[in-house]
């Protein structure tokens, strides 16, 4: 039998190849979207749990890149997560290792630790994280922009709407992963509801404790049916793709649902009271445009809030028949008072 001797350089090469193969198989394949007429700035996007097609958070981020492609001429790659998204670090590293990618965006709070570490490792690249959620007092790398929204203030407005429109005096909240950001949705909603109706009852459930809680429509539907059976006539869901189950429950019971991130009224016409929107698409577009202009705002959290309606609630032809004009006027007055500091909503 013949034995082959491996030199140190050969072993190093073997190790590198093994790591490369693990990187490729560890996360979904990278997909490129570009305009053949432009060879310009390239952006990399890594989706959160639920991936593209969640009709919510991830889709909004993707729409922002599509707008940047059409208006700014960028190219972009994106990577879908696998399972519970445990391959985030590998996907971010894959994007950062591409010499053509100038800006890497992670979609969701679960990216916070990984994208912070990768940003420090690749100081010549720019990074952005949507719903960036560092530990208090943590130093944010100068090449990382933490994109955050005023979820609590937006949820305060939807809570006011729910309490003013409820016929039963009981409303519900269903969150995805039990985390401090989703708790902001819940507390803002509850505070807004009790601001206009101190006697309102709010039922609260969370789908789970891990990232998979954002991708479990069956559990969302189960919890929603339970809340509706206990008297809730309006449920606010902040649960990513799991919210599809809540919407289905509203449709089946002829009750109302408040959706999150994007206007989702088209998914259940007449059943979606409103949606608390976070203009993730606008924030992504603005971040890309700033980076291209050399005006990238790194080293801090960048707030996209009620001012400019980056965080807002939906009132349009899709739901104007569901919200009384007097309710609309009251909520707009509350919104103005929050912006003027007359109503304090601590994020």
N, C-alpha and C positions, 0 to 999 in steps of 0.2 A: 504494500500500500504506500502511496506517495503522499507526503505531507507538504503543505505549502506554508512557507514562513511569511508572516505578515510583519512588515516593517512598521514603525511608529507612524510614518506619514500615511501608509495605507489604512491603518486603524483609524486615524483621524478622519480620512476621507469616508470610510465606511460609516463612522458615527454621524458625520454631517449628512450623508445620504439617508441614513435611517431617520434622523430628525426631520429631514425634508419630507420624507414619505409620510411620517406621522402627522406633520402639519397639514399635508394635503388631504389625508384620509380623516383627520380629526374634525374637520369642519366642512361645510358644504362648499361646492365649487364656486370660485369667484366668477362673477358675470359682469361683462363690460357693456356699458351703454355709451355710445359716442355718436357724434355727427361727423361723417366722413369729410365734410367741408372744413372742419376745424381740427386743429391739432393742439389745442390750447391746454389750459390749466386742467389738471386731473385730480379728482377727489375720490376717496375711498369711503364707503359706508358699510358699517356692520349692523345688521338688524338686531332687535331685541327678540325675546321669546314671542312666538306667534308669527314672526316674519312678515314678509310682504303678503298683502292680501288680507290683513287683519281688519281692514276697513276702519282703522283707528290710528293709533300712534305711529306705527311703522309706515303705513301708507302715506301719512302726512309728511313724514321725513323724506320719503321717496319723491313725493310730488314737489318738494322744495328743490331737489336736485334736478328734476325734469325741467322746472322753471329756469334753473340756472343754466341748463344745457341749451334751452331755447333762446334765452335772453343774453347770456354771457358767453355762450359757445364752449362751455366746459365739456370734458369727458368725465365719466365716473364708473367705478367698479362697485359692486356690492356683494356681500356675503350673507347668506341665510344662516341662521343658527340651526343647530341640531339638538334634539331632545330638549333639555332644560336650559340650553345655551351655555353648557359648561366649557365650550370651546371658544369663549370670547377672547381670552388672552391669545390663543393661537391665531384667531382670525385677525385681530388687531396687529399682531406681529407680521402676519402675511402681508397686510396692507402696507405697513411701515417699511418692510423690506423691499417693496417695489420702488425703484428709483424714480419712476415717473409720477407717483402719487405725492402730491404736495400737502394735502389736508386730509386727515382721517377723522371720521365722525362715528362715535358710538351712540346708539339710540337706546337710552334708558338708564335709570339710576343704577342698575346692576353692573354697569360698565365702570363705575367710579374708581374702584381700586385698581383694576387692570389697566385702564387707560392712563391713570396717573403714573403708574410704574413704567409703562411703555413710553410715555411722553418724556420721562426723565432719561430713558435709554436712547431715545432718538431725538436729541435736542434740535436737529436741523429740520425736523418735520413739524407741521402744525397739527394740533388735535382739538377736537371739540366734543363735548359730551352733553347730550340732552338730559335734563333732570339730574345734573351732576350733584352728588350728595356726599361731600367729604365730611370727615370728622371735624367737630368744632375746633377752630384754631389751626387746622392743617394748612400747610403752605402749598399753594397751587403752582405747578410749574409755569414758567413764563410763556411756554409754547402751547399751553392748554387753556381753552376757553370753556368755562362751565356755564352752559345755557340752562337757565331756570325760569319758571313762570310763577305767576301769583295764583297758584291753585286754590289757596284758601280763600282769597278774595273772590275769585270767580265762583267757587262753590258756595260762598256766603250768598251770592246773588241767586243761585239756583235753589238754595234752601228757602230763600224768601218767596220765590215763585211757587215752589212746592207747597209751602204752608198756606199761601194765599189762595191757591187753587184746589187744595185738598177738600174733599166733601166729607171725609170720614174722621178727620182730625188725627190720622195716623199715616205716617210716611216712612219710607225705608231707605237704607243705604247698603249697597253691596260693593265691597272693595276686593281687589285682586289679592296681591301679596300684602300681608300685614306688615307694613313698613312705615317709617316716619313720614314719607311723602304721601302715601295713600291715606295715612291718618290725617294729613292736612285737608284732604278732600272731605273726609268724614266730619272733622271738627268744624270746618268752615260751613259745611252744609247744615249741620245741627245748629250752629250759632246764628246763621241767617234765618233759619226757620223759626227759632225761638225769639229772634229779634222782632219779628212781625206777629208772632203768635206764641206767647210764653207757655201756653197749655198744650202745644202740639206734642204728639208722641212720635219718637223716632226709633225704629227698629234697625239695628246694625249687625251685619255679618261680614266676615272676610272669608275668601275662598280657601286660602292656605298661607303657609309660611315661607314658601320657596317661589322661585321664578315661574314654575309650572302653573302657579295660580292664575297667571295671566293668559293661560291657554287651556281652559277647562270649561267650555260652554255648558256641558252637562251639569256640572256642579253649580254653575251660575243660574241655570234654569231651576234646579232643585231648590236653591235658597230663595229665589224670587217667588216661586209658587208658594213656599212656606210663608213668606212675608205677606203676600197678597191674601192668603187664607186667614191671616191674623188681623186683617182689617186695613192694611196699607193699600192706598189707591194710587200712589205714586212712589216709584223707586228710582233712586239715583245710583247708577252703576259707574264705578271707576275701576274697571277690571280688564282692560285690553280686549283680547279676542274672547275671553270668557263672557264678556258683555253680550255677545250674540245670543247666549242662552237666556239672559235676562230679557232681552228684547223679544225673544220667542215666547217667553212666559207672559209678557204684557200683551202680546198679540192673541194668545190663546185665551186669556182671561178678560180681554177687553178693558184692561187697566192701562195706566200710563207709566212711561219710563223716561228718565232723563239720562242722556248719553254723555260721553266724554270725548275730548280731543278734537273730534270732527263732527260736523253736522250729519247726524245719522238718521234724519227723519225719513229718508227715502227707503230705509230698511223696513219700516213699519208705519206707513202713512196713517196719520190719525192717532197713533199710539205714542209717538215721541213728543212729549210736552215741550222740551227744549234740549239743547246740548251745551255743556260747558266746554267751550273751545279753547284749545291752546294752539296758537298759530305756529306749530312746529315747522310747517312748510315755509312761512315767512322768516322764521328765525334761522332756518338752514340756509335759505337764499341770502339773507343779510350777512351771515357769517362767511359764506363763500365769497360774496362780493367784496367784503371788507378785506379778506385775505388776499384776493387778487389785486386790490388797490394798495396793499402794504399797510392797511389800517386794522390789522388783526388785533383783537382785544383779548390778550392772553393774561394768565396769572391771576385771574379773578373769576367770580361768578357774574354773569351778565344777565340782568333781569329783563324779561319781556312780560310786561304786566298789563293792568287795566288801561293805563295810559297808552294811547295808540291802538287799543283793543287787540293787543296780542293775546291777552287773556280776556274772555268775553262769554256771553251767553247768546244763543241763537234766537232771533225773532225775525221771521221772514214769511214769505207766502206759504211755506211748508207747515208752519205751526201757528200762524197769527189767529186762526179760528179757535185755537185751544187756550190761548192766553187772553184774558179779559183786558180791554184797553186801560182800565183803572189799575190793574195789576202791573201792566207794562209801565205806566207812568210812575207808579210807586217804586218799582225796581230801578228805573232810571234815576229817580231822585236819590235812592240809596247809593247807587253807583257814584253819583256826583259827590255825595257826602263822604264816601270813602276816599275819593281822589282829593277832596278838599281837607281831609283829616278830621272831619267832624265825627265820623264813625271810625273807630280804631279796630282794625283787623290785623292782628299780629301774625305774620307768616312764620 
